[in-house]
Amino acid sequence: IKNPPADVVRTPSGLIYKKLVTNDAGAAPKRNDTVLINYTGWKQSTGETFYSNQSRGQPMPLNLASAAPGFTEGMQLLKKGEKAVLWIPPSIGTRGPTPPPAGAETLVYQVEVVDIQPAPEIPTDLKAPAANAQTLKSGTKYVVLRPGTGKEKPRGFDTVTYNFTSW
């Protein structure tokens, strides 16, 4: 963990990876997909485990569109069924405009891609709302792609779970 072996692959971004299990026939995730992964993370300097989902018994979903750049890049280098070790430096280990905190270190992950949930296809024309779009009082336009099956409508104080995609 502290010193990557000589046979690793280094990318221009600073990501270092080594595949442990390969699957040439597996599907590869795309930038906006969600991958279901099993992973364990260690601090490179100490080898201390800071997270693992191995004991949960189910893979964790990771939406690549909102993941740290190092994870987004690393997952796209793997295919379903593959396992790898990733060394992700602080410069690509966090998402957002804020730079990594002082003293941030390279984190090392062993990752297994269990499954891939493809993102919805990007519409071919995003310049204007679809002809069948509905408009809210706020002016927001939306299209229901698949109606729900429930009979009740949520009230202002209800908690709702929903999926959406925006471009």
C-alpha positions, 0 to 999 in steps of 0.5 A, spaced: 500 500 500 505 504 501 509 503 495 505 501 489 509 495 485 513 496 479 507 494 474 502 499 476 499 503 470 500 511 471 495 516 468 496 523 466 492 525 472 496 522 477 491 516 478 495 509 479 492 503 478 493 495 478 488 490 476 488 484 480 482 480 477 481 482 469 474 480 465 475 482 458 468 480 456 465 485 462 461 491 460 465 498 462 462 503 466 461 510 462 462 517 466 454 518 468 453 511 470 452 508 477 457 502 479 455 497 484 462 496 488 465 492 494 471 496 496 476 498 502 480 504 503 486 505 506 491 511 508 497 510 504 502 513 509 499 508 515 496 503 512 490 504 516 483 502 514 478 508 514 472 504 510 470 498 508 463 495 505 465 488 505 462 486 512 455 489 509 454 483 505 452 488 499 455 492 494 455 500 495 452 504 489 457 510 486 454 515 481 460 516 477 457 523 475 458 526 482 464 522 485 471 524 486 475 525 479 480 520 481 474 515 482 470 517 476 477 516 472 478 509 475 472 506 475 472 507 467 478 503 467 475 497 469 469 492 467 464 489 471 467 483 474 474 486 475 478 488 481 483 493 482 487 497 487 487 505 486 492 510 489 488 516 488 492 522 490 489 528 494 489 533 487 483 528 484 481 525 491 475 530 492 470 533 488 468 540 488 472 547 487 475 547 494 482 544 494 484 538 498 485 540 505 493 541 508 496 535 509 491 531 505 494 524 503 494 519 497 488 514 499 489 507 497 482 503 495 481 496 493 475 496 488 471 490 485 466 492 480 460 488 481 455 491 477 453 497 472 447 501 472 447 505 466 445 512 466 439 514 462 440 516 455 442 523 454 436 526 449 439 528 442 436 535 443 437 539 449 436 546 446 428 547 448 424 543 452 420 537 449 413 538 446 410 534 451 413 538 457 409 540 463 410 547 466 410 548 474 408 555 477 415 557 477 417 556 470 420 549 471 419 544 465 419 537 466 417 530 463 414 524 466 418 518 463 414 513 467 408 514 471 408 512 478 403 506 480 401 509 487 394 512 488 396 518 493 400 524 492 405 527 497 403 532 501 407 538 503 410 535 510 411 528 507 418 525 505 418 522 498 424 518 495 424 520 487 429 519 482 431 524 477 436 526 471 438 533 469 443 535 463 
